[in-house]
Amino acid sequence: MSKIEVNQISSQCGSTLTIGQSGDTVTLASGATQTGFGRTGTVDWDTTAKTTGFTAVSGTGYFINTSSGAITMTLPSSPSSGDIVSFKDYANTFDTNNLTIARNGSPIGGGSTDATISVEGQSGTLIYVDGTKGWLIVNAATDADLPAPAFVTATGGTVSCCGDYKIHTFTGPGTFTVTCAGNTAGSNTVDYLVIAGGGGGAGGGGAGGGFRESKATGAPWTASPLATCTSLPVTATGYPITVGGGGALNVNTSNPGTNGSPSIFSTITSAGGGYGGGGGPGTTRPGNPGGSGGGAWSYNNPTSGTGGTGNTPPVAPPQGNNGGPIYATPCGAGAAAGGGGAGGVGVIGGGGDTGNPTGGGAGGPGVSTSISTSPVTYASGGKGYASAAPGPEPANSGNGGGGGPVGGAGVSGNNGGSGIVIIRYKYQ
C-alpha cells in the first residue's frame, strides 16, 4: 500500500480531475469533513430531540418534541442552493402544540410568511432552491402512512379487562367516551350487548327486553345465537348510554302492565319488552308488542287471545320473540300465557278449570353470552298466571319479563327487569 501526502491537488482550469477508478470507494477519514461536493438529498439526523426553539443547520434532520409547548425552528440565514433541512414530530403533538418554521429572511414556497405545521405525526424535508421560491418541501409524510397499530381507548361505565380486551358495563345511564379511535392495524371497532328493560306482568307474563349483540369474527368469546358479526366503528367522541328500566306491574285489574324502556348505544336501540295482558271478569286482552311480546290473558271469557308481537320494531337479527296466546276460558276460570323471551316464544295459556287448575304458560327462554367473560343468560320471558277460582287475578300474578341477567328465569314478581349495556373491544 502506498501513501501520498499533499496539501492541494489542482488541475488546469476547465479540465476534469478524477479521483479513483470505476468501482472504487473514496472514503473520508474519521473526523474529516468535506466542502464543495454538495449533498445527495439526504440529511444526517440529530437524535437528541429538540424541546425548545433553535436555528437549523443545513444537512441536518431534527426530531422536534412539542409535548410541553409550541416550538419554532428557524431556517439557516443566507442559504445556498441545495441547502437541506428535515424535521419530524417526535411525540405526535404538532396538532396540539404547533411547529413554526421561521423563514429567517428567505421565502418559503415563494411566500413571505412563516410556516405552521399542525398535523399530528408530520415529517418533511425542505431544500433551498433560489431567491424566488426559497425553501421548497420535497417530501412529507405522517404516521398514518405507516402500518403502525393503534387501538381504541375509551372511558365510561365499570371497566374490566379480559386478555387483550376491555369491557365497559353500564347498568344505568352514562357516556362511553372514545379518546382514540384506533386504526385497522390495531382496532377501530367495538362489540356490544344492548338489552332493554323487561315488560311488566299482569295476568299474562311480561316479555324479555329486546336483545341485540355483536361479535367480531374470530373474537375469543362465545356469543348468543342472535349475535351479528358486524361490529360498530367508533370515532373520538362521547356516546351517551341509555339503560332501560323494567315495566311496572299491573295494579289495576282494568288495565294491563307497562312496557319496559329501551336501551341505546350509538346506532343500536333495543326495544322494551311488551307488557302482559290483564283484566277483570269477562275480559280477554292480548299481550303488548315489544322487543319480545307480552303474554295474553283471559278471564271468564270465551274469546281466545293473542300474544304480543316480538321484534317490534323489526331489526335483523331479531331482538326477541312473540308472547304466548291463550285458549278461551270457561266460566269462573282464568288463563294467562308466558311472555316471549330472546330465545323463544311464550308458552300458550290453557283454561284454568278444575281439570287444569294451573293454566299459566311458561315464559320464553333467554339466551346466553359470555361477552362479559362468564356465560350469563339474559332477556327471559315471565311466566303467565291462571286461577281456577272466580274473581280477578292477584296483583302479583304474571311475572315480569327479564332484562339484565336473571339466571335464565323471568323476573320474580310483577315488575320487569332492568336492562344492561356492555361494550367490548381490543385495546392492545
C-alpha positions as CSV (number, residue, x, y, z in Angstrom):
1,M,0.0,0.0,0.0
2,S,1.4,3.4,-1.0
3,K,0.7,6.7,0.7
4,I,0.6,10.2,-0.8
5,E,0.5,13.3,1.4
6,V,-0.2,16.6,-0.3
7,N,-1.9,19.9,0.8
8,Q,-3.7,20.5,-2.5
9,I,-4.4,18.7,-5.8
10,S,-5.3,21.1,-8.6
11,S,-5.7,20.9,-12.4
12,Q,-5.8,23.3,-15.3
13,C,-9.0,25.4,-15.2
14,G,-11.8,23.8,-17.1
15,S,-10.2,20.3,-17.1
16,T,-11.6,17.2,-15.2
17,L,-9.9,15.8,-12.1
18,T,-10.7,12.2,-11.4
19,I,-10.2,10.6,-8.0
20,G,-10.2,6.8,-8.0
21,Q,-11.4,4.4,-10.7
22,S,-14.8,2.9,-11.6
23,G,-15.9,0.7,-8.7
24,D,-13.6,2.3,-6.2
25,T,-14.9,3.8,-2.9
26,V,-13.5,7.2,-1.8
27,T,-13.7,7.5,2.0
28,L,-13.1,10.4,4.2
29,A,-11.2,9.6,7.4
30,S,-12.9,9.7,10.7
31,G,-13.3,13.3,11.9
32,A,-12.6,14.7,8.4
33,T,-15.2,17.0,6.7
34,Q,-15.8,18.0,3.1
35,T,-17.0,21.1,1.3
36,G,-17.9,21.8,-2.2
37,F,-19.2,18.3,-3.1
38,G,-22.8,19.1,-2.3
39,R,-25.3,16.6,-0.7
40,T,-27.1,13.6,-2.2
41,G,-30.5,14.9,-1.0
42,T,-30.4,13.3,2.5
43,V,-29.6,14.6,5.9
44,D,-27.7,13.4,9.0
45,W,-30.3,13.1,11.8
46,D,-29.7,14.7,15.2
47,T,-31.2,12.0,17.5
48,T,-31.4,14.3,20.5
49,A,-35.0,15.6,20.3
50,K,-35.4,19.4,20.3
51,T,-37.6,20.7,23.1
52,T,-37.0,24.5,22.7
53,G,-36.6,26.8,19.8
54,F,-33.4,26.5,17.7
55,T,-31.8,27.5,14.4
56,A,-31.4,24.7,11.9
57,V,-28.2,23.8,10.2
58,S,-28.1,22.7,6.5
59,G,-27.7,18.9,6.2
60,T,-29.3,18.1,9.5
61,G,-32.7,16.4,10.3
62,Y,-34.3,17.2,13.7
63,F,-36.8,15.3,15.9
64,I,-38.9,18.0,17.5
65,N,-40.8,17.4,20.7
66,T,-43.7,19.9,21.3
67,S,-45.4,17.9,24.1
68,S,-44.6,20.7,26.5
69,G,-45.4,23.6,24.2
70,A,-45.1,25.1,20.7
71,I,-41.5,25.3,19.2
72,T,-40.0,27.5,16.4
73,M,-37.4,26.1,14.1
74,T,-35.5,29.0,12.4
75,L,-34.1,28.2,8.9
76,P,-30.5,28.9,8.1
77,S,-29.7,32.5,7.2
78,S,-28.1,33.4,3.8
79,P,-28.8,29.8,2.4
80,S,-27.1,28.4,-0.7
81,S,-28.9,26.4,-3.4
82,G,-29.1,22.8,-2.3
83,D,-29.1,23.5,1.4
84,I,-31.4,20.9,3.1
85,V,-33.2,20.6,6.4
86,S,-35.6,17.9,7.7
87,F,-37.9,17.6,10.6
88,K,-40.1,15.0,12.4
89,D,-42.9,15.3,15.0
90,Y,-41.2,13.3,17.8
91,A,-44.2,13.0,20.2
92,N,-47.1,13.2,17.7
93,T,-48.2,16.6,19.3
94,F,-47.9,19.0,16.4
95,D,-51.7,19.1,16.3
96,T,-51.9,20.5,19.9
97,N,-48.6,22.4,20.1
98,N,-47.6,23.5,16.6
99,L,-44.2,23.7,15.0
100,T,-43.4,27.1,13.4
101,I,-40.8,27.2,10.7
102,A,-39.3,30.7,10.6
103,R,-38.1,31.7,7.2
104,N,-35.3,33.9,8.5
105,G,-35.4,36.3,5.6
106,S,-35.8,33.8,2.8
107,P,-39.1,32.8,1.0
108,I,-40.8,29.6,1.9
109,G,-42.6,28.2,-1.1
110,G,-42.3,31.6,-2.7
111,G,-44.2,33.3,0.1
112,S,-43.1,35.8,2.7
113,T,-44.7,34.2,5.8
114,D,-43.5,31.7,8.3
115,A,-44.9,28.1,8.0
116,T,-47.0,26.5,10.7
117,I,-47.1,22.7,10.9
118,S,-50.2,21.5,12.8
119,V,-50.6,17.9,11.6
120,E,-50.0,15.1,14.1
121,G,-47.0,12.9,13.2
122,Q,-45.9,15.2,10.4
123,S,-42.4,15.0,8.9
124,G,-40.9,16.8,5.9
125,T,-37.7,17.8,4.1
126,L,-37.0,21.4,2.9
127,I,-34.5,22.3,0.2
128,Y,-33.4,25.8,-0.7
129,V,-33.7,26.4,-4.4
130,D,-33.2,30.1,-5.2
131,G,-34.2,33.6,-4.1
132,T,-37.6,33.4,-5.9
133,K,-39.1,30.2,-4.4
134,G,-36.7,29.9,-1.5
135,W,-37.3,26.8,0.6
136,L,-39.5,24.2,-1.0
137,I,-40.8,21.0,0.6
138,V,-39.8,17.9,-1.4
139,N,-41.5,15.2,0.6
140,A,-43.8,15.0,3.6
141,A,-45.5,12.2,5.5
142,T,-47.5,11.4,8.6
143,D,-47.6,8.4,11.0
144,A,-50.8,7.5,9.3
145,D,-48.7,6.5,6.2
146,L,-47.1,3.7,8.3
147,P,-48.9,0.5,9.3
148,A,-48.3,1.1,13.0
149,P,-51.1,-0.3,15.1
150,A,-53.3,2.0,17.2
151,F,-56.1,0.7,19.5
152,V,-59.4,2.0,20.7
153,T,-59.1,3.9,24.0
154,A,-62.2,4.8,26.0
155,T,-63.7,5.6,29.4
156,G,-67.1,5.1,31.0
157,G,-69.1,2.6,33.0
158,T,-67.5,-0.1,35.1
159,V,-64.3,-1.2,33.3
160,S,-62.7,-4.6,33.4
161,C,-60.1,-6.5,31.3
162,C,-60.0,-9.9,29.8
163,G,-56.8,-10.7,28.0
164,D,-56.3,-8.1,25.2
165,Y,-59.9,-6.8,25.6
166,K,-61.5,-4.1,27.8
167,I,-65.1,-4.4,28.9
168,H,-67.3,-1.4,29.8
169,T,-70.5,-2.3,31.7
170,F,-73.4,0.1,32.1
171,T,-76.3,-0.7,34.5
172,G,-77.5,2.9,34.4
173,P,-77.1,6.0,32.2
174,G,-73.6,7.2,31.3
175,T,-71.3,8.1,28.5
176,F,-68.9,5.8,26.6
177,T,-66.1,8.3,25.7
178,V,-63.7,7.3,23.0
179,T,-60.4,9.2,23.3
180,C,-58.6,7.3,20.5
181,A,-60.4,5.7,17.6
182,G,-57.5,3.4,16.7
183,N,-56.9,2.1,13.2
184,T,-57.3,-1.1,11.2
185,A,-53.8,-2.3,12.1
186,G,-54.8,-2.3,15.8
187,S,-58.6,-1.9,16.5
188,N,-61.2,0.7,15.4
189,T,-64.5,-1.1,16.2
190,V,-66.3,-2.2,19.3
191,D,-68.7,-5.1,20.0
192,Y,-71.8,-4.6,22.1
193,L,-74.6,-6.2,24.1
194,V,-77.6,-3.9,24.4
195,I,-80.6,-5.2,26.3
196,A,-83.8,-3.2,27.1
197,G,-86.0,-3.4,30.2
198,G,-88.4,-6.3,30.5
199,G,-92.2,-5.8,30.3
200,G,-94.4,-5.6,33.4
201,G,-96.5,-8.6,34.2
202,A,-100.3,-8.7,34.8
203,G,-102.2,-11.8,34.2
204,G,-100.1,-12.6,31.2
205,G,-96.3,-12.7,31.7
206,G,-94.2,-9.7,30.8
207,A,-91.8,-10.1,27.9
208,G,-88.0,-10.0,27.9
209,G,-86.4,-6.8,26.8
210,G,-85.1,-6.5,23.3
211,F,-81.7,-8.3,22.9
212,R,-79.0,-7.1,20.5
213,E,-75.4,-8.3,20.3
214,S,-72.4,-8.2,18.1
215,K,-69.2,-10.3,18.0
216,A,-66.4,-9.7,15.5
217,T,-65.3,-12.7,13.5
218,G,-62.7,-14.6,15.5
219,A,-63.2,-12.7,18.8
220,P,-62.4,-15.0,21.7
221,W,-65.8,-15.4,23.5
222,T,-69.0,-17.3,23.0
223,A,-71.8,-15.1,21.7
224,S,-75.5,-15.8,21.6
225,P,-77.2,-17.2,18.5
226,L,-78.7,-13.7,17.9
227,A,-75.3,-12.0,17.6
228,T,-74.3,-10.2,14.3
229,C,-70.7,-10.3,13.2
230,T,-70.9,-6.6,12.2
231,S,-69.1,-4.6,14.9
232,L,-69.6,-0.8,15.3
233,P,-66.9,1.6,14.1
234,V,-66.2,4.4,16.5
235,T,-64.8,8.0,16.4
236,A,-63.1,10.0,19.1
237,T,-66.3,11.4,20.7
238,G,-68.7,10.7,23.6
239,Y,-71.5,8.2,23.1
240,P,-74.5,8.6,25.5
241,I,-75.7,5.4,27.0
242,T,-79.4,4.7,27.9
243,V,-80.2,1.7,30.0
244,G,-83.9,0.9,30.0
245,G,-85.9,0.3,33.2
246,G,-88.3,-2.5,33.7
247,G,-92.0,-2.0,33.1
248,A,-94.3,-1.7,36.1
249,L,-96.8,-4.4,37.2
250,N,-100.5,-4.1,36.8
251,V,-102.0,-2.7,40.0
252,N,-105.5,-2.2,38.5
253,T,-107.4,-5.2,37.1
254,S,-108.9,-3.0,34.4
255,N,-105.5,-2.2,32.9
256,P,-102.5,-4.2,31.7
257,G,-98.9,-3.8,32.8
258,T,-96.5,-1.4,31.1
259,N,-93.7,-2.0,28.6
260,G,-90.1,-1.9,29.5
261,S,-88.0,1.1,28.4
262,P,-85.5,0.9,25.5
263,S,-81.7,0.7,25.9
264,I,-79.5,2.7,23.4
265,F,-75.8,2.8,22.4
266,S,-74.8,4.6,19.3
267,T,-76.9,3.4,16.4
268,I,-78.2,0.4,18.3
269,T,-81.6,0.6,20.0
270,S,-83.2,-2.4,21.8
271,A,-87.0,-2.0,22.4
272,G,-88.5,-2.6,25.8
273,G,-90.3,-5.9,26.5
274,G,-94.1,-5.9,25.9
275,Y,-96.4,-6.0,28.9
276,G,-98.6,-8.9,29.8
277,G,-102.4,-8.7,29.3
278,G,-104.7,-8.4,32.3
279,G,-108.1,-7.5,33.4
280,G,-111.2,-8.3,35.4
281,P,-114.0,-10.9,34.9
282,G,-115.3,-11.2,31.3
283,T,-112.1,-9.8,29.7
284,T,-109.6,-11.1,27.2
285,R,-106.6,-9.0,26.5
286,P,-103.6,-9.6,24.2
287,G,-100.0,-9.1,25.2
288,N,-98.4,-6.0,24.0
289,P,-95.7,-5.8,21.2
290,G,-92.1,-5.0,22.1
291,G,-88.6,-6.3,21.9
292,S,-90.3,-9.6,22.8
293,G,-94.1,-9.7,23.1
294,G,-96.1,-10.0,26.3
295,G,-98.3,-13.0,27.1
296,A,-102.1,-12.8,26.6
297,W,-104.8,-13.0,29.3
298,S,-108.4,-14.2,29.5
299,Y,-110.7,-14.5,32.5
300,N,-114.2,-15.9,32.3
301,N,-114.4,-15.1,28.6
302,P,-115.0,-17.4,25.6
303,T,-112.7,-15.4,23.4
304,S,-109.2,-16.6,22.6
305,G,-106.4,-14.0,22.9
306,T,-103.1,-13.4,21.0
307,G,-99.7,-12.8,22.3
308,G,-97.8,-9.6,21.7
309,T,-95.6,-9.5,18.6
310,G,-91.9,-9.7,19.3
311,N,-89.1,-7.9,17.4
312,T,-91.1,-4.7,17.3
313,P,-89.8,-2.6,15.7
314,P,-88.2,-5.2,13.4
315,V,-84.4,-5.5,13.3
316,A,-82.0,-8.1,11.9
317,P,-81.0,-10.4,13.6
318,P,-84.4,-10.3,15.5
319,Q,-84.2,-8.9,19.0
320,G,-86.9,-11.1,20.5
321,N,-90.0,-13.4,20.1
322,N,-93.7,-13.4,20.4
323,G,-95.7,-13.7,23.6
324,G,-97.9,-16.8,24.1
325,P,-101.6,-16.8,23.2
326,I,-104.4,-18.1,25.4
327,Y,-107.4,-20.5,25.0
328,A,-110.9,-19.3,25.7
329,T,-111.7,-19.7,29.4
330,P,-114.7,-21.4,30.8
331,C,-117.0,-19.8,33.4
332,G,-115.1,-18.8,36.5
333,A,-111.7,-19.6,35.1
334,G,-108.7,-17.6,34.1
335,A,-105.8,-18.3,31.8
336,A,-102.6,-16.4,31.0
337,A,-99.7,-17.0,28.6
338,G,-96.0,-16.5,29.1
339,G,-94.2,-13.5,27.7
340,G,-91.7,-14.0,24.9
341,G,-88.0,-14.2,25.5
342,A,-84.9,-13.6,23.4
343,G,-84.5,-17.3,22.9
344,G,-88.1,-18.4,22.2
345,V,-91.8,-17.7,22.2
346,G,-94.0,-17.6,25.4
347,V,-96.0,-20.7,26.1
348,I,-99.7,-20.8,25.5
349,G,-102.0,-20.4,28.5
350,G,-104.8,-23.1,29.0
351,G,-108.2,-22.7,30.5
352,G,-107.9,-22.8,34.3
353,D,-110.9,-25.0,35.1
354,T,-110.9,-27.6,37.8
355,G,-109.3,-30.2,35.4
356,N,-106.5,-27.8,34.6
357,P,-106.0,-25.5,37.6
358,T,-102.6,-24.3,36.5
359,G,-103.2,-22.9,33.1
360,G,-100.4,-20.4,33.1
361,G,-97.9,-20.6,30.3
362,A,-94.1,-20.5,30.8
363,G,-92.1,-17.6,29.7
364,G,-89.9,-17.8,26.6
365,P,-86.3,-18.7,27.4
366,G,-83.5,-16.1,27.3
367,V,-80.1,-16.5,25.6
368,S,-76.6,-16.8,27.0
369,T,-73.5,-14.9,26.0
370,S,-70.0,-14.6,27.6
371,I,-69.2,-11.1,26.3
372,S,-68.6,-10.1,29.9
373,T,-66.2,-13.1,30.3
374,S,-68.6,-15.6,32.0
375,P,-71.7,-17.1,30.4
376,V,-74.9,-15.2,31.5
377,T,-78.5,-15.7,30.4
378,Y,-80.4,-12.5,29.5
379,A,-83.9,-11.4,28.4
380,S,-86.1,-14.3,29.5
381,G,-89.9,-14.0,29.4
382,G,-92.1,-14.0,32.5
383,K,-94.5,-16.9,33.4
384,G,-98.2,-16.3,33.0
385,Y,-100.8,-16.9,35.8
386,A,-104.1,-18.7,35.8
387,S,-106.7,-19.1,38.5
388,A,-109.3,-21.8,38.9
389,A,-111.2,-19.6,41.4
390,P,-113.7,-16.8,40.4
391,G,-112.5,-13.2,40.8
392,P,-109.8,-11.0,39.3
393,E,-106.2,-12.2,39.1
394,P,-103.9,-11.2,42.0
395,A,-101.9,-8.0,41.5
396,N,-98.7,-10.0,41.6
397,S,-99.7,-12.8,39.3
398,G,-97.9,-12.8,35.9
399,N,-94.1,-12.5,36.3
400,G,-92.3,-9.6,34.7
401,G,-90.0,-10.1,31.7
402,G,-86.3,-10.3,32.1
403,G,-83.9,-7.5,31.2
404,G,-80.4,-7.9,32.5
405,P,-79.0,-11.2,33.9
406,V,-81.7,-13.1,35.8
407,G,-80.2,-16.6,35.9
408,G,-82.3,-17.9,33.0
409,A,-85.8,-17.2,34.5
410,G,-88.3,-14.5,34.3
411,V,-88.1,-11.8,37.0
412,S,-89.7,-12.9,40.2
413,G,-92.9,-10.9,40.8
414,N,-94.5,-8.5,38.5
415,N,-92.1,-5.7,37.5
416,G,-89.9,-6.2,34.5
417,G,-86.1,-6.4,35.0
418,S,-83.8,-3.5,34.1
419,G,-81.7,-3.6,31.0
420,I,-77.9,-3.5,30.6
421,V,-75.3,-2.3,28.1
422,I,-71.9,-3.9,27.7
423,I,-69.2,-2.7,25.3
424,R,-66.1,-4.8,24.5
425,Y,-63.0,-4.0,22.3
426,K,-59.4,-5.0,21.7
427,Y,-57.1,-2.5,23.5
428,Q,-53.6,-3.9,22.9
